[in-house]
Protein backbone atom coordinates (compact mmCIF):
# COMPACT_ATOMS: atom_id res chain seq x y z
CA UNK A 1 0.00 0.00 0.00
CA UNK A 2 1.29 3.48 -0.89
CA UNK A 3 0.36 6.96 0.20
CA UNK A 4 -0.02 9.58 -2.53
CA UNK A 5 0.75 13.21 -1.77
CA UNK A 6 0.59 16.30 -3.97
CA UNK A 7 2.27 19.48 -2.79
CA UNK A 8 1.20 22.71 -4.49
CA UNK A 9 1.04 21.05 -7.92
CA UNK A 10 0.27 23.19 -10.95
CA UNK A 11 0.01 22.52 -14.68
CA UNK A 12 0.05 25.40 -17.14
CA UNK A 13 -0.93 25.36 -20.79
CA UNK A 14 0.68 28.57 -22.04
CA UNK A 15 -0.71 31.07 -19.53
CA UNK A 16 -3.77 29.01 -18.57
CA UNK A 17 -3.66 26.97 -15.35
CA UNK A 18 -5.37 23.61 -15.87
CA UNK A 19 -4.29 22.64 -12.34
CA UNK A 20 -3.57 25.48 -9.94
CA UNK A 21 -1.73 24.84 -6.67
CA UNK A 22 -3.40 21.54 -5.81
CA UNK A 23 -2.36 19.85 -2.55
CA UNK A 24 -3.80 16.73 -0.91
CA UNK A 25 -2.82 13.36 0.57
CA UNK A 26 -4.33 9.89 0.46
CA UNK A 27 -4.05 7.32 3.21
CA UNK A 28 -2.38 4.07 2.14
CA UNK A 29 -4.96 1.58 0.90
CA UNK A 30 -7.73 4.17 0.68
CA UNK A 31 -10.16 5.10 -2.10
CA UNK A 32 -9.80 8.75 -3.13
CA UNK A 33 -12.17 10.36 -5.63
CA UNK A 34 -11.38 13.46 -7.68
CA UNK A 35 -14.80 14.98 -8.36
CA UNK A 36 -15.91 17.98 -10.36
CA UNK A 37 -17.50 19.27 -13.57
CA UNK A 38 -15.91 18.99 -17.00
CA UNK A 39 -12.83 21.18 -17.32
CA UNK A 40 -12.15 21.45 -13.59
CA UNK A 41 -8.70 19.79 -13.82
CA UNK A 42 -9.46 16.40 -12.26
CA UNK A 43 -8.28 14.26 -15.21
CA UNK A 44 -5.20 16.44 -15.67
CA UNK A 45 -4.39 15.93 -11.98
CA UNK A 46 -4.67 12.17 -12.46
CA UNK A 47 -2.39 12.29 -15.50
CA UNK A 48 0.15 14.28 -13.48
CA UNK A 49 0.13 11.57 -10.80
CA UNK A 50 0.59 8.95 -13.52
CA UNK A 51 3.43 10.88 -15.15
CA UNK A 52 1.58 11.20 -18.46
CA UNK A 53 1.88 14.97 -18.07
CA UNK A 54 4.77 16.91 -16.53
CA UNK A 55 4.05 19.31 -13.68
CA UNK A 56 4.79 23.01 -14.18
CA UNK A 57 5.49 23.39 -10.46
CA UNK A 58 5.06 21.46 -7.21
CA UNK A 59 5.99 17.92 -6.17
CA UNK A 60 4.29 14.50 -6.30
CA UNK A 61 5.10 11.69 -3.85
CA UNK A 62 4.08 8.02 -4.02
CA UNK A 63 4.92 5.83 -1.06
CA UNK A 64 7.10 8.61 0.34
CA UNK A 65 9.25 8.77 -2.81
CA UNK A 66 9.42 11.92 -4.92
CA UNK A 67 8.25 10.74 -8.36
CA UNK A 68 7.75 14.17 -9.91
CA UNK A 69 10.44 13.61 -12.53
CA UNK A 70 10.14 9.83 -12.91
CA UNK A 71 8.80 8.19 -16.07
CA UNK A 72 5.35 6.54 -15.76
CA UNK A 73 6.86 3.03 -15.94
CA UNK A 74 8.95 3.73 -12.82
CA UNK A 75 6.11 4.98 -10.63
CA UNK A 76 4.68 1.50 -9.84
CA UNK A 77 1.13 2.40 -10.81
CA UNK A 78 -1.62 0.85 -12.92
CA UNK A 79 -4.20 2.87 -14.84
CA UNK A 80 -7.70 2.26 -16.22
CA UNK A 81 -8.72 4.66 -18.97
CA UNK A 82 -12.17 5.92 -19.89
CA UNK A 83 -11.96 4.27 -23.33
CA UNK A 84 -10.81 0.86 -21.92
CA UNK A 85 -8.01 0.87 -24.56
CA UNK A 86 -8.27 -2.86 -25.36
CA UNK A 87 -6.46 -4.33 -28.35
CA UNK A 88 -9.24 -5.52 -30.71
CA UNK A 89 -7.10 -8.25 -32.32
CA UNK A 90 -6.10 -9.84 -28.99
CA UNK A 91 -8.16 -12.19 -26.83
CA UNK A 92 -9.23 -11.32 -23.31
CA UNK A 93 -6.34 -13.28 -21.81
CA UNK A 94 -3.84 -11.69 -24.21
CA UNK A 95 -5.14 -8.20 -23.37
CA UNK A 96 -4.84 -8.85 -19.64
CA UNK A 97 -1.35 -10.34 -19.97
CA UNK A 98 0.00 -7.74 -22.41
CA UNK A 99 1.87 -5.69 -19.81
CA UNK A 100 3.43 -8.75 -18.21
CA UNK A 101 4.65 -10.00 -21.57
CA UNK A 102 6.25 -6.63 -22.32
CA UNK A 103 8.02 -6.78 -18.95
CA UNK A 104 9.10 -10.38 -19.74
CA UNK A 105 7.44 -11.85 -16.66
CA UNK A 106 8.02 -15.65 -16.58
CA UNK A 107 5.24 -17.75 -18.12
CA UNK A 108 4.47 -19.59 -14.87
CA UNK A 109 4.03 -16.30 -13.03
CA UNK A 110 1.83 -14.93 -15.81
CA UNK A 111 -0.37 -18.03 -15.63
CA UNK A 112 -0.71 -17.76 -11.85
CA UNK A 113 -1.69 -14.11 -11.98
CA UNK A 114 -4.12 -14.64 -14.86
CA UNK A 115 -5.94 -17.39 -12.97
CA UNK A 116 -6.18 -15.14 -9.91
CA UNK A 117 -7.49 -12.12 -11.84
CA UNK A 118 -9.97 -14.17 -13.88
CA UNK A 119 -11.34 -15.61 -10.65
CA UNK A 120 -11.64 -12.19 -9.01
CA UNK A 121 -13.46 -10.63 -11.95
CA UNK A 122 -15.49 -13.58 -13.20
CA UNK A 123 -13.71 -13.68 -16.55
CA UNK A 124 -12.83 -17.37 -16.63
CA UNK A 125 -15.32 -18.24 -19.38
CA UNK A 126 -14.38 -15.21 -21.50
CA UNK A 127 -10.60 -15.55 -21.77
CA UNK A 128 -10.68 -16.78 -25.37
CA UNK A 129 -13.01 -14.06 -26.70
CA UNK A 130 -12.10 -10.86 -28.54
CA UNK A 131 -13.22 -7.44 -27.18
CA UNK A 132 -15.85 -7.12 -29.94
CA UNK A 133 -17.57 -10.21 -28.52
CA UNK A 134 -17.96 -8.65 -25.08
CA UNK A 135 -20.55 -6.36 -23.50
CA UNK A 136 -19.56 -2.97 -22.12
CA UNK A 137 -19.44 -4.30 -18.58
CA UNK A 138 -17.29 -7.25 -19.64
CA UNK A 139 -14.87 -4.96 -21.48
CA UNK A 140 -14.63 -2.85 -18.33
CA UNK A 141 -13.73 -5.96 -16.33
CA UNK A 142 -10.98 -6.80 -18.82
CA UNK A 143 -9.55 -3.29 -18.45
CA UNK A 144 -9.66 -3.73 -14.68
CA UNK A 145 -7.99 -7.10 -14.99
CA UNK A 146 -5.13 -5.65 -17.01
CA UNK A 147 -4.55 -3.10 -14.23
CA UNK A 148 -4.88 -5.55 -11.34
CA UNK A 149 -2.58 -8.18 -12.81
CA UNK A 150 0.36 -5.77 -12.57
CA UNK A 151 0.03 -6.04 -8.75
CA UNK A 152 1.05 -2.43 -8.23
CA UNK A 153 0.23 -0.68 -4.94
CA UNK A 154 -1.51 2.22 -6.72
CA UNK A 155 -4.33 2.14 -9.28
CA UNK A 156 -5.58 5.21 -11.12
CA UNK A 157 -8.98 5.31 -12.85
CA UNK A 158 -10.15 8.02 -15.24
CA UNK A 159 -13.97 7.99 -15.46
CA UNK A 160 -14.00 4.23 -16.17
CA UNK A 161 -17.79 3.86 -16.02
CA UNK A 162 -18.89 6.79 -18.17
CA UNK A 163 -19.56 4.57 -21.21
CA UNK A 164 -21.94 2.25 -19.35
CA UNK A 165 -25.70 2.54 -18.81
CA UNK A 166 -27.06 3.62 -15.41
CA UNK A 167 -27.84 0.14 -14.07
CA UNK A 168 -24.49 -1.30 -15.10
CA UNK A 169 -22.67 1.71 -13.64
CA UNK A 170 -24.30 1.02 -10.27
CA UNK A 171 -23.26 -2.64 -10.41
CA UNK A 172 -19.70 -1.87 -11.49
CA UNK A 173 -19.07 0.77 -8.84
CA UNK A 174 -20.02 -1.77 -6.17
CA UNK A 175 -17.64 -4.28 -7.74
CA UNK A 176 -14.78 -1.79 -8.04
CA UNK A 177 -15.15 -0.67 -4.42
CA UNK A 178 -15.29 -4.26 -3.16
CA UNK A 179 -12.25 -5.15 -5.28
CA UNK A 180 -10.25 -2.19 -3.96
CA UNK A 181 -11.03 -3.15 -0.37
CA UNK A 182 -10.16 -6.79 -1.01
CA UNK A 183 -6.83 -6.02 -2.68
CA UNK A 184 -5.94 -3.16 -0.34
CA UNK A 185 -4.57 -0.97 -3.12
CA UNK A 186 -4.51 2.81 -3.01
CA UNK A 187 -6.98 3.98 -5.64
CA UNK A 188 -7.48 7.42 -7.17
CA UNK A 189 -10.70 7.62 -9.16
CA UNK A 190 -11.83 10.51 -11.39
CA UNK A 191 -15.52 11.17 -12.00
CA UNK A 192 -18.02 13.96 -12.61
CA UNK A 193 -20.79 11.77 -11.12
CA UNK A 194 -21.51 12.68 -7.51
CA UNK A 195 -23.29 9.34 -6.95
CA UNK A 196 -20.07 7.47 -7.72
CA UNK A 197 -18.08 9.75 -5.45
CA UNK A 198 -20.45 9.58 -2.50
CA UNK A 199 -20.98 5.81 -2.67
CA UNK A 200 -17.36 4.73 -3.26
CA UNK A 201 -14.94 7.20 -1.70
CA UNK A 202 -13.14 7.22 1.61
CA UNK A 203 -12.34 10.86 0.79
CA UNK A 204 -13.50 13.23 -1.93
CA UNK A 205 -11.47 16.03 -3.49
CA UNK A 206 -14.00 18.39 -5.07
CA UNK A 207 -12.33 20.51 -7.75
CA UNK A 208 -13.33 23.71 -9.50
CA UNK A 209 -11.38 25.65 -12.14
CA UNK A 210 -8.16 23.81 -11.37
CA UNK A 211 -8.31 24.32 -7.60
CA UNK A 212 -9.45 22.20 -4.65
CA UNK A 213 -12.85 23.52 -3.59
CA UNK A 214 -13.24 21.15 -0.63
CA UNK A 215 -11.54 17.97 0.57
CA UNK A 216 -13.62 15.86 2.96
CA UNK A 217 -15.20 12.50 3.67
CA UNK A 218 -18.50 12.08 1.78
CA UNK A 219 -20.85 12.66 4.71
CA UNK A 220 -19.07 15.87 5.74
CA UNK A 221 -19.07 17.11 2.15
CA UNK A 222 -22.84 16.66 2.11
CA UNK A 223 -23.63 17.89 5.62
CA UNK A 224 -21.15 20.79 5.81
CA UNK A 225 -20.37 22.13 2.34
CA UNK A 226 -17.58 24.70 2.53
CA UNK A 227 -18.88 26.85 -0.34
CA UNK A 228 -21.98 27.55 -2.37
CA UNK A 229 -20.42 25.61 -5.25
CA UNK A 230 -19.95 22.52 -3.05
CA UNK A 231 -23.47 22.88 -1.68
CA UNK A 232 -25.00 22.99 -5.16
CA UNK A 233 -22.77 20.33 -6.75
CA UNK A 234 -23.47 17.67 -4.11
CA UNK A 235 -27.04 16.45 -3.71
CA UNK A 236 -29.99 15.69 -5.98
CA UNK A 237 -31.91 17.95 -6.21
CA UNK A 238 -29.16 20.43 -5.31
CA UNK A 239 -29.27 22.51 -2.16
CA UNK A 240 -31.53 25.56 -2.24
CA UNK A 241 -29.45 28.73 -2.23
CA UNK A 242 -31.65 31.66 -1.23
CA UNK A 243 -30.74 35.35 -1.22
CA UNK A 244 -31.45 37.15 2.04
CA UNK A 245 -31.86 40.85 2.80
CA UNK A 246 -32.13 43.08 5.84
CA UNK A 247 -35.48 44.69 6.65
CA UNK A 248 -36.79 46.21 9.89
CA UNK A 249 -33.77 45.13 11.89
CA UNK A 250 -34.11 41.47 10.89
CA UNK A 251 -32.90 39.20 8.08
CA UNK A 252 -35.55 37.92 5.68
CA UNK A 253 -35.85 36.09 2.36
CA UNK A 254 -35.37 38.68 -0.41
CA UNK A 255 -38.55 40.49 -1.53
CA UNK A 256 -40.72 38.68 1.01
CA UNK A 257 -41.88 38.95 4.59
CA UNK A 258 -40.39 35.55 5.49
CA UNK A 259 -38.19 35.93 8.62
CA UNK A 260 -34.93 33.98 8.86
CA UNK A 261 -32.75 35.65 11.54
CA UNK A 262 -33.65 37.96 14.44
CA UNK A 263 -30.58 40.11 13.72
CA UNK A 264 -29.64 42.09 10.60
CA UNK A 265 -26.77 40.54 8.59
CA UNK A 266 -25.94 41.90 5.14
CA UNK A 267 -24.64 40.02 2.07
CA UNK A 268 -25.87 36.62 3.20
CA UNK A 269 -27.09 33.53 1.36
CA UNK A 270 -29.20 30.83 2.96
CA UNK A 271 -28.79 27.15 2.07
CA UNK A 272 -31.14 24.29 2.87
CA UNK A 273 -31.45 20.79 1.39
CA UNK A 274 -34.77 20.08 -0.38
CA UNK A 275 -35.38 17.07 1.89
CA UNK A 276 -35.14 19.38 4.92
CA UNK A 277 -37.87 21.75 3.70
CA UNK A 278 -41.18 20.89 5.36
CA UNK A 279 -44.61 21.58 3.83
CA UNK A 280 -46.90 22.43 6.76
CA UNK A 281 -50.18 24.09 7.71
CA UNK A 282 -48.40 27.16 9.07
CA UNK A 283 -45.12 28.77 8.16
CA UNK A 284 -43.60 30.82 5.37
CA UNK A 285 -46.07 31.60 2.59
CA UNK A 286 -45.10 30.12 -0.79
CA UNK A 287 -46.65 29.43 -4.18
CA UNK A 288 -46.19 26.14 -6.04
CA UNK A 289 -44.83 26.57 -9.56
CA UNK A 290 -43.77 23.03 -10.53
CA UNK A 291 -44.24 19.42 -9.39
CA UNK A 292 -42.10 16.43 -10.38
CA UNK A 293 -43.40 13.04 -9.26
CA UNK A 294 -40.53 10.54 -9.13
CA UNK A 295 -42.26 7.52 -7.60
CA UNK A 296 -40.62 7.24 -4.19
CA UNK A 297 -40.87 10.99 -3.70
CA UNK A 298 -42.03 14.27 -5.24
CA UNK A 299 -39.94 17.36 -5.92
CA UNK A 300 -42.00 20.51 -5.38
CA UNK A 301 -40.62 23.85 -6.61
CA UNK A 302 -42.09 26.94 -4.97
CA UNK A 303 -41.47 30.67 -4.98
CA UNK A 304 -41.09 32.76 -1.84
CA UNK A 305 -40.80 36.47 -2.61
CA UNK A 306 -38.34 36.48 -5.51
CA UNK A 307 -36.60 33.24 -4.49
CA UNK A 308 -37.16 29.68 -5.68
CA UNK A 309 -37.33 27.00 -2.98
CA UNK A 310 -37.42 23.27 -3.73
CA UNK A 311 -38.87 20.71 -1.34
CA UNK A 312 -38.59 16.93 -1.62
CA UNK A 313 -41.41 15.05 0.04
CA UNK A 314 -42.07 11.32 0.36
CA UNK A 315 -44.55 9.67 -2.00
CA UNK A 316 -46.91 11.66 -4.21
CA UNK A 317 -47.72 15.21 -3.11
CA UNK A 318 -51.35 16.22 -3.58
CA UNK A 319 -50.50 19.69 -4.87
CA UNK A 320 -51.09 21.65 -8.06
CA UNK A 321 -49.15 24.47 -9.72
CA UNK A 322 -50.35 27.88 -8.53
CA UNK A 323 -51.46 26.55 -5.15
CA UNK A 324 -50.54 28.50 -2.01
CA UNK A 325 -48.77 26.49 0.69
CA UNK A 326 -46.64 27.07 3.79
CA UNK A 327 -43.04 26.03 4.33
CA UNK A 328 -41.04 25.41 7.48
CA UNK A 329 -37.24 25.73 7.34
CA UNK A 330 -35.87 24.02 10.48
CA UNK A 331 -33.15 26.25 12.00
CA UNK A 332 -30.84 23.29 12.69
CA UNK A 333 -30.90 22.43 8.96
CA UNK A 334 -29.89 25.90 7.73
CA UNK A 335 -26.54 26.71 6.13
CA UNK A 336 -25.26 30.25 5.66
CA UNK A 337 -22.80 31.53 3.06
CA UNK A 338 -21.16 34.83 2.29
CA UNK A 339 -22.81 36.37 -0.76
CA UNK A 340 -19.53 37.95 -1.91
CA UNK A 341 -17.16 34.96 -1.88
CA UNK A 342 -19.53 32.00 -1.42
CA UNK A 343 -17.69 30.71 1.67
CA UNK A 344 -19.50 29.04 4.56
CA UNK A 345 -20.28 31.20 7.62
CA UNK A 346 -20.69 28.94 10.64
CA UNK A 347 -20.88 31.88 13.06
CA UNK A 348 -24.25 32.78 11.53
CA UNK A 349 -25.50 29.22 12.01
CA UNK A 350 -24.72 29.63 15.73
CA UNK A 351 -27.08 32.62 15.80
CA UNK A 352 -29.77 30.69 13.94
CA UNK A 353 -29.94 27.92 16.53
CA UNK A 354 -31.76 28.00 18.88
CA UNK A 355 -32.91 31.66 18.77
CA UNK A 356 -34.49 31.49 15.34
CA UNK A 357 -37.22 28.96 16.21
CA UNK A 358 -39.01 31.22 18.69
CA UNK A 359 -38.38 34.30 16.56
CA UNK A 360 -39.83 32.80 13.38
CA UNK A 361 -42.83 31.30 15.14
CA UNK A 362 -43.60 34.60 16.82
CA UNK A 363 -43.39 36.57 13.54
CA UNK A 364 -45.47 34.11 11.53
CA UNK A 365 -48.31 33.70 14.03
N, C-alpha and C positions, 0 to 999 in steps of 0.2 A: 504494500500500500504506500502511496506517495502523496504528500501534501503539494498543492499547487499554490503559488503566491505570485501576484502581480504587484509591482511597486511603481506607481506613477507612470504607467505605460501609455504611450501615445503613438498614433500612426497618422502621418500627414500624406495627403495626396495633393501635391503642389502646396497651396496655402490653406487647403481645407482639412480639418481634423476629423477623420473618420472615427478615431478613438482618441479621447482627450483626457489624459491624466487618470486613467483607470487603475484603482488599487483594490485588491481583495485577496482573501485566502480561503482555501478549502481545507477541511479536516481530512486526514488520510482515510480512504475507504468510504467517503461520503458522496452524495449525489447533489451536485451543484447545477442549477439551471440559470442560464443567461436568457432573460426574458425582455421583450420589448417589441415595438412596432417595426415595420420594415424601414431600413435605413438608420437604425439607432446605433449600429456598430457592434452588435452581438456576434455576428458571423465573422467579422473582421477580427474581433478579440479572440475568437476560437482559433482562427488561422494563425494569429500571432503566437498563441500557445503551442500550436502544432509546428511552428517554424515555416509555414507555407508563405508567410509574409514576414518581412523584417521590421522590427520596431524602429520608430523615429527617435524615441527616447524612452527611458525607463528600463526596468529589469524584470525578467521572468525566471522563477525558480520552480523546479520540479524535484521533489524529494530532497530539498535543501541544496540542490546543485544549481548554480547559475547556468541556464541553458539559452540565454538570450542570443548568443552568437553560434549556437550549435546547429548543425544540419538536422532536418526532421528525423532522419534515420537514426540519429544518435540520442534522441530524446526519450526513447523507450515508451512510446505511445502508440495506440491504435486509433484509427479514425473511421467513422461511418458517415458517408456523405448523403446528402439529400437525394441524389440521383441513383443511389445504390452502386453505380459504377461496376457492374458485373460484365465480365467478358462473354459476349453472346455465343462464341464458338466453343467455349469450355463448358464442361459439365459442372454440376453443383460441387462435387468433390474437388475438381480441378480448380474452381474458383476459390474455394475455401483454402486450399493448400498452396495457392499461387505464391504468397509471400514466403512461406517456408521453403519452397523449392528455390526461390531466388536467393535465399540466405543459406542454401545448401544444407538444410537440416537433414540428418540421417533418415532414411526411409522408415525405419522402425519407430522412430520418434514421431514422424509425420502421421503414421498409421494410428499410433496411440492417441495423439491429440485429435485426429479426425473422428475417431470413435467416440471420444469424450464429448466433443462439440455437437456431433450429430445426435447424441443421446440427450444433451441439454436442451437442444432446440427442436427436437422432433423431426429431424431431417433424414433419418435413416433410410426411409423408403424413396427419397428423392435424389439421392447422391448421383445417380446416373443420368438425370434429366438435364436439359439445357435451360437457361433462364427464360426463353420464350415459352417454355412448357409449364411455367410456374405462375401462380397468382401473385398479386402485389404483396400480400402478407408473407408468402413463401420466399419471394425475392428479398424482402426485408430481413428475414431470418438468415438467408445465405450471407447477406452483407454483415449481419451481426456475427455470424460464425467466422467469417474471414477476419474480423477484428479480435474476437475472443481467442482464436487459435494461436495468436501471437503470444498470449500469456504475458502481456505487458501490464504494469501496475496502474496505468492511466488509459482511459478510453474517452475519446472526444466524439460527440455526435452533433451533426449540423442539420437540424430539422428533419430527422429521419422518417417521420411519419406523415409528412405533409402531402404525400402522393396517395395516401390511403383514404378510404371512405370513413365516415364518422364511427361506425360500429367497430371496424377493424382497428382504427386508431385507439379506441378505448381498450380493446383486447391487448394490443401490442404494448401499450404503455404499462399495463399491469405486468406483462411478461418481462419487459426491459427492467422495470424496477425490481422484480423478484430476482432476475438474473444478476443484477448489480449487487444486491444484498448477499446472494449466494456465493458469488465469486469474490466479494470484498474489494473490488477495484474502485479506484477514484474515478468518478465519471463527471464530465462537464457536458451539458446538454443544452443546445440552443433551440429556442422555440419562440414563436409569436403567440402561441396558444396558452392562455392563462390556465385553462383546465389541465393541460399537461404539467405546467409548472406547479400548480397547487397540489396536484395529486401525487407527484413523483418526487419532488425536491426535499432534501434536508435543509437547503438554503437557496434562496432566490436572489439573484442580482438583477434588479429591474433597471434597464438602461434607457436613456433618452438623449438623442443628439450627441452620441459619443461619450456621454458621461454616466456615472452611476447615480441613478435617482434615489434608490433605496436598496439596501442589502439587509435581508431579514429572513427568518424562518417563515413559512407560508402563513401560519395563523396570525403572526404579528403583522405581516404585510397587509392582511385583510382587516384586522381589528384596529391597527394603529398606523394608517398610511401617513407617510412623512410629508407628502405634498398633495396638491390637488390632482396632479397628473397620476400619481400612484393610486389615489382614491378612485379616480374614474377608470383607470386601466384594469384594475382588479375588481371582479364582481360582475355578475350578470343578473338583472340589468345593472348598469354602473351606479355608483353612489350619486345621490342627488347633491348637486352643488348649488346653493341658493344664495343670492346676493342679499345682504342685510343693509339697513340704514338706520340712522339715529333720528328719533322723533319723540318730542316731549320728555326728554331725559331718559328714554329707554331705547333698546335695540329691537327693531322689528324686521319682518320680511319686507323687502323693497316694494313700495307702492301698495301696501296693505295696512291693515290694522292688527296683524298677527304678531303678538309679543313673543320675543325669544329670550332676551336678557333684561334684568331689572336695572342695568347700568348702561350708559351710552358708550359704545366702542365703535370707532370709525374704521372704515376700510377692512371689513370683516366678511368672510364667506362662511356659510353654514353647510356642513356635510351630514347626510344621514342615509344609511342603506335603505333601499326600498322595502326590504323585509322588516325593518324596524318602524316604518310608518304605519300607524294604526288608524283604521276607519272606524269612527265612533259616533255616538249620538250627539255629543258635545265636543267642542274643540275649535280649531282654526277653520274658518269657512273656506271652502274650496269648490271649484266647479270641474266636473269630469269632462275631459275632452277626448279621451281615447281609451278603449278597453281591448286587451289582448288575452284571450282565453288559451291557456297552454296545456290544459288537461289537469295536471296536479295542482296548478295554481293559476292566478289571473294577475296580469300586470295592468294596473290602473294609472293612467296619466291624468293629473289634475293641474289646475292653475290656481295659484294663490297670489293675489296682486298681479305683479308682472312676472312671477316666477313659476316655472314648471316643477311639479313634485310628483314623483312616481312612487306608487305603493304596490307591493307584491303581497297578495292575500291567498290563503289556501283555498283550493277548489274553485268553483265558478262564482264570481261576484255578480249579484243581482243588481246591476247598475246599468245606466244608459248614458250616452254622451249628452252633455248639457245639464245633467242632474247636479243639484247642489248637495254637498256632503260636508262632513266635518272630519278633520284630521287631528290626531294627537302625535306629537313628536316627543317621545320620552327623553328627558334631560340626560339620562345616563347613556343614551345612544347617540348623542350629538358630537360632532367633530367640528372644530373651528380652524380656519386657515386665514392667513394674511392675504388680502385681496391684491396687494402689490407684488409679492414674490411667490405666492402660492404655498408657503411653508406652514406646517402645522403649528398651532398655538395652544399648547396644553394649559397655559395659565388661564385662558378663557374658559376651558372646560371645567376648571376648578370652581369658577364663578357659577357656571351653569348648574352644578350639582352641589348641594341640594336646593339652593335658593330658588331656582327657576320654577320648580313644581308649584309651590304656593303662589308665586308671582303670576304665572300663566293662568292658573285656575281662577285667581282673584279677578284678573283682567277680563277673562272670557265669560265669567258668570253674568 
